[in-house]
Every structure is written in structure tokens, then in C-alpha cells.
């Protein structure tokens, strides 16, 4: 790999002059800067940003932490799109992405501690917002910068990026009951009781009340329990789910029981490939790439100016298709 010493030798200047020229130091003449920069670009020289940052006690990496509760999360296209948005912004800042994934909370905390102590990582993105989360508590304790995906409900000072999930729930339920003309809906959620699920359920319940319909709710999990719920409610004629995968799992069990198809469903994330389900699926787009980009903006807002109505938080709009 080409080094700064190679650049200096090829241009006939000292290492310090080459370094200053590549960093646009005004002490070096413009002609010399342009000559050295042109050669560096032609030779494919890449500056060692990691060494530069480590001199200041910080790696040029950002730690991205997945939740432990859902093993399928890393494969979910929604989170892949968030990572794509994060990575695009990190590349512009000469940072790289480092991922922490573990099966248990203890292993995950150990992983994050190693990233801080050994990797010198001082900026993190948590792809979740938990109450009493040990990772967030550790990062706060050590005054490390972090942003959560989702609004934390146990610390108002944490930086976060989220959708307005209450409004998204209202919009999704209104679409289901009004435009799809569903009379007996069911709200389907996971067993994790995430804050965003609670908020979307609240929106669904508000709309159900205005339409004077019973706000049925089913929590996925043990299959026999869910099957028994479906048998008790043959009147169900539409689904609202907290995400696409929860929606198609419940729809699969409905088909198993009643042999239905092209069933109306509103869910979130737009994470299913076309043709994966024959349900009449309308997925709420939460713009995950924009969420990833906004997360990095908050993460580096101590170094860069940030235009946001409320410092420390950014709300991303949603769209129903």
C-alpha cells in the first residue's frame, strides 16, 4: 500500500511537506499542493484516517448494536436499509461501521465494552430503544456519544431518530378501515412489546373507537395460543400488523384455518419482496435509509452544525402505499 513516505519520495519533498499538502495546509504553496495531490490521486493513495483518529484517542469506526431479542433482525431488509443509510454517511466522514451482535444481553455488553476498550470506538448507534438497557447505561456512564433508533422512554436526554409511530398507527388504521372497508380488524404485534408497537397500537385503538369497532389485538408467540385466538374470531376480515413479517405470519395462520386469500392487510416497513405473499398488502414506508442518514447526523452533531427542530431528536415521515 502506498504510504505518505512514498508520496514524499515521488514528489521530491519531505514527509511533513507532503502531509501538509495533502491536508491543504496554507503554509504550502498552491502549486506544490496541487502537484502532490494530483500524484496522490493518480497513485491511489489512501490516507490512514484510523491512525490519525487514534492519535486523538478515537477510532474511525462507529459501533452499530443490534438488539438481542430478535435473531432475525440482522436479516430484516428494514435494518439492512438503515445500515445502508448509516454507511453512506460514514463513508463521507472517512469512518467505517463495526457491528455488535450477540445472543444474550451479557454477551452483547461484553462485546460493546471490548469495542470501547480495545477498539477505541466512541460513537455508537443502537438499533433499538429499550427501557433500562444496560448498553445505553454503560455508554452514558462513560460519556460516549450514541443515538438510538426509536424513542427511549427512560431517558429524555438520549439522542434518537424515530417515526411518529402514533400518527403512523392512526394513518394505517384509517386506511384499513376507511379505504379497504374492513369491519372486523385485528392488530397483530410481537411478544417484545417494543415502544413503537405500543404507539402504533394506540393509534389503531383510537381509530377503531371512531369507527365504533372492537379493537381486537393478538400477540404472536406460542402457535397453539394464536390458532385458538383465530378460531374464536372467525369474523376477522382484515389485519393491521406492527411489521410485514408479523403480518404475513398471522395471515398464514388465517389461511391455514379458513383457506382465505387476498386478505386486506396494512403493516409497516415495506420489507417484503414482491410476490412473497398473496395478501392484499399495503405496507407503510418508514424510509429506513433516511433514518440511517439522520442517525449519523445526530451522532456527529457535536462536530457539525445540525438543523433540527428539537436538538437530540429527529422524526422521519412515513408514507402509505
N, C-alpha and C positions, 0 to 999 in steps of 0.2 A: 504494500500500500504506500502511495506517495505521501511523504511527510513534509513538514514545513522546512526541514533542512534541505530536502531535495529541491523545493521551490527556490530557496535562497541560492543554492549552488547553480541552478539552471539560469537564474537571472543575474548572478554576479553580485549579490548584495548579502548583507549579514542576516542572520536568522531573525534578529529583533526588527530589522527594517522590513523584511518580508512579512512578519507577523503584523506590524503596524499598517502596512499597505493593505493587507487582506481585511483589516478591521477599519479601513477608511480613516486612519489617523491623519488629521490635517498637518501634522509635522512632516509628513512625506509628501513630496510634490505630486500634483495630479498626474503628470506624465508617468512618473515611476509607479504610482498606484495602479494606473490603467494597464501598464505593461505587465506588472506582476499578477494582477487579477486576471488578465487575458490568458496568461500562460497557465495559471492555476485551473481556470475553467477548461482550457484545451486539454490539459493533462488529467482532468477528472479528479482534482484534489478535493478531499472532504475534510473539513476542519474537525478536530476532536472536541466536540462540544461537551462530551462527558467529562473529559479531563478538566476542561475549563470550569464546569459546574462543580466538580468535586473539589477544586481549589477553594471554592466558596462554601464547601461543606454540604452540597446538594447534588444528587444525581440528576441527569437529564431524562429521568423516567417519571411517569405518573402511574401510581398503583390503582388498578381497577378491581374492585372487590365484588364478587358475586355472593348472593345470599346462599345459605346452606339449606334452606327449606325445600327448594325445588330443584331436583337434579337435572330436569330438562331445560332449566333456564339458559345455560350457555348455548344450547342448540336452537332456542327460540329465535326466529327471524327478527322479532321485535328488538331483542337485545343485540343481535348482530348489527342491526341498523344503528342502534345507539353507539355501539363501538365504532362503526364506520364514521359517524359524525364526530366522535371524540378524536379518532386517529387523524382525520383530515385536518383538524385544528392543531393537533400536537405537532404534526409534520411542519406546519408553518412556523412553529416556535422552536424547531430543532429538538423536540422531545420525542421519546418513544413510550410505548404503552407496555406495562407489565401487569399480568393478571394473577389474582389470588382466587383459587377455587379449592374448597375443602368440604368434606362430608359432615364435619361437626364444627360447632362454634369454637371449641378449644383449639382444634387444628387450624382453623381459619385465623384466629387471633395470633397463634404462633407464627403462622405464615406472614401476617402483616408486621409483626414485631421484627421478624428477620429482614423484611424489606426495608424497614426503617434503620435498624442497627447495622446490617451488613451491606444493604444496597444503597443506603443514604437517600432513600426516597422520602420526600417531604410533602408531596401533594397526592391526594387520593380522591377517587370517585367511588362512592358506594352505590351500587345499582339497586338499592332498596332503601327503605326508611323504617327501621324497627324502633319500637319503644324499648328503652333500657338496653340498647345494643352495646355489647362490650367493645366492639371495634370502634364505634363512634366515641365511646367513653375514653378509650385509650388515646385516640387521636386528639381529643380535646385536652386530656391531661398533659400531653406533650406539646401542645400548642402547634399542631400540624394542620395545614390547610386541607379541608376536604369539603366535597359537595355531595349531597345525596340526590338520587333520582326518586322523587316522591317527597311529599311534605312531612317532615318529622313532627310528631305530636308531643314530644317530651323535652324539646329544647328549642325555644323560639329564636335563638341566636345562630343556629346552624344554617349554612348556605344550602339552598336546594333549587332544583328545577323540576317542574311538575306541570300537568294539565290541570284545568279546573274540573276536577272529577265529579263534583256535584252537578255542575252545568252539563257536563258530558252525559251524566246519568239521566238528567232531565231531557236532554235532546234525544238520546237514544230511545228512552221510553215513549216519548211523544211520537217519534217516528214509528215505533212498533204499534202503538195503539191507534194513532190517527191515520197515518198513511198506509200502513199494512192492515189496518182494521182488525187487529187481534182483540178478542173479547175476554179471553181467559189466559193471561200471560203467566209465565213463571220466571223468576230471577234465579240464575244459576251462578254460584260462586265456589271458590276453592275452600279448603279446610284451614287456610293460613290466616284468614281474617285480616288481610292487609288493609291499611288505611284507605287506599284508593278503592278497594272493593266496598268498604263501608260507605264511602261517599257516593259511589255510583248506585248502591242500593238505596240510599236516602233519596237520590234523585228519582229513581224508579218508584219508590213508595209515594212520593209527592204527586207524581203524575197519575199513578193508579188511583189515588184518592180523588183527583179532579175528574177522572173518568168513571168514578164510582164502581171500580172493580176490585176484587180481592187481590192484595199484593202477595201472591204465593212466592215463597223463597225455598230453594233447595240447595243444600251444601253437599258438594261432591265428597267422595271418600269411599267408605265401605259399600261395595256394589249391591249387596242384598238390601241394604237400607234404602239406597237410591231407587232400586227396582220396586221396592214396596211403596215408596212415595209415588212413583209413576202410576202404579196400579190403583192407588187411592184417588188419583186425579186424572181420570180419562178425559176430562173436559179441556185440558190444556191445549191451546191452539196456536201458541207462539212462545218463543224463547228470547229472553234477554240475558246475556252471559257476560261475566266480567272480562273474559278474553275469548279469542276464537277457539282455542283448544278446549276450554271448559264447555263452550257451546256445542262443539261437534261431539264431545263425549256424551253429553246429555241427549243430544239428538240421536246418537247411535243407540242408546238405551230405549228411547221412544220408538225408534224403528223396530227394534227387537221385540217390543211389546205389542205394538199396534200396526206394524207394516206400513207406516206412513212414508211419504216422500215429498220433496219440495215444500218443506215446512218453513214458515217465516221465522227468521232469527236475526236479532241485532246483537252484535258483540263488538269487541274492541281489539285494536292493534293492527288490523289488516296484515296478519302474519301467515295466512294460509295460501299455498299455491293454487292457481286456478284449476278447477276441476277436482279438487280433493274431496268436496262434499256436494251432494245434490240438494242440500237445503237451500231455501231462498235467503241466502246470507247477505246481510248488509252490515259491513264492518266499519266501525268508527276509526278514522285515521287519526292517530295521535302524533304524527310527524316525529318519529323517534330520531331520525338523523338531526333534525333541528334541536331536539332535546340534548343530543350529544354535543353539538356545537355550542349551545348555550351553557352547558356544564363547564366546558373548558374556559369560556369567557369569564364565568364566575371564579373558577379555580385560579386564574391568573389576574383577577381584578385588583390584587394588591400591587401589581406591576403595571397594569394598563388601565386607561380610563374605561368605565363601564356605564353605558346608558341603559338604565332600568328604572322603572317607577319606584320600586322598593329595593334598596340595597340588600343584597344577600339572597334574593329570590327572583326567579324568572318563571313566568307562566307561558306555556306553549298552547296555541289554539288547537281546536280539533275540527274534524270535518266528517260528515256522514255521507256515504255514497251508497 
